[in-house]
Amino acid sequence: MPVHVYILYSSKIDKFYVSSTNDLVRRLQQHNTGQSTYTSTGIPWILLWANAKPTRHDAEILEQKLKNLTRVRKIRFMLKYSEGIRELEVLTSIIEVLQ
């Protein structure tokens, strides 16, 4: 079963959140209903980018790399691997604010 690595964005707190899951729809719903304590202050969360990895191990490696990137580098990463972008308009507006 593939494991999804994903990047969420909250405009409320202007933060990215990186994690992985085997059920992306359920996990996003948990983030947006306050079931995840760590992300509850940022509701609503928008799924910006996601990519499926074949194993949990592969997903954990990518997740750790993404967590260690700065905000600008996360954006560059999403643009480089644009096939995973889910909300281009939101990502574009984040980039405009940075410029």
C-alpha positions in Angstrom: 0.0 0.0 0.0 1.5 3.4 -1.0 2.3 6.0 1.7 1.6 9.6 0.8 4.0 12.4 1.8 2.1 15.7 1.9 2.5 19.4 2.6 -0.4 21.4 4.1 -0.7 25.1 4.4 -2.6 27.2 6.8 -3.3 30.9 5.8 -4.6 31.5 9.3 -1.1 31.0 10.9 0.9 31.2 7.6 2.6 27.9 8.2 3.4 24.7 6.3 3.0 21.3 7.8 4.7 18.2 6.4 3.7 14.6 7.2 2.9 11.2 5.7 -0.1 8.8 5.8 -1.5 5.8 4.1 -5.0 7.5 3.9 -4.6 11.1 2.7 -8.4 11.9 2.7 -8.9 10.7 6.2 -5.8 12.5 7.5 -6.7 15.8 5.9 -10.1 15.5 7.5 -8.5 14.9 10.9 -6.3 18.0 10.5 -9.4 20.1 9.6 -11.7 18.9 12.3 -9.3 19.4 15.2 -8.6 15.7 15.8 -4.9 16.4 15.4 -3.9 18.6 18.4 -0.7 19.8 16.8 -2.4 21.3 13.8 -5.7 22.4 15.4 -4.7 26.1 15.7 -4.2 26.3 11.9 -7.6 25.1 10.7 -8.4 25.3 7.9 -5.5 23.4 6.3 -5.1 23.2 2.5 -3.4 20.3 0.8 -0.8 22.0 -1.3 1.3 19.0 -2.4 1.3 15.3 -2.2 3.3 12.3 -3.5 2.8 8.6 -3.1 5.8 6.5 -2.1 5.8 2.7 -2.4 7.0 2.0 1.1 6.7 3.6 4.6 10.5 3.7 4.7 10.7 5.7 1.4 8.0 8.1 2.7 9.8 8.6 6.0 13.0 9.5 4.2 11.2 12.1 2.0 9.2 13.5 4.9 12.3 14.1 7.0 14.0 15.9 4.1 11.0 18.1 3.6 10.8 18.9 7.3 14.4 20.1 7.3 13.8 22.5 4.4 13.2 26.2 4.9 10.0 27.8 3.7 11.6 29.0 0.5 13.1 25.6 -0.2 9.8 23.8 0.4 8.3 26.1 -2.2 11.1 25.4 -4.7 10.7 21.7 -4.1 7.0 21.8 -4.8 7.6 23.8 -8.0 10.3 21.4 -9.1 8.1 18.4 -8.5 5.0 20.1 -9.7 3.1 17.0 -10.6 2.3 16.8 -6.9 0.8 20.3 -6.6 -2.8 20.2 -5.6 -3.6 23.9 -5.1 -1.6 25.9 -7.6 -3.5 29.2 -6.9 -2.7 29.0 -3.2 1.0 28.2 -3.9 1.2 31.1 -6.3 -0.3 33.5 -3.8 2.3 32.4 -1.2 5.1 33.0 -3.7 3.8 36.5 -4.5 3.8 37.5 -0.8 7.5 36.4 -0.5 8.5 38.6 -3.4 
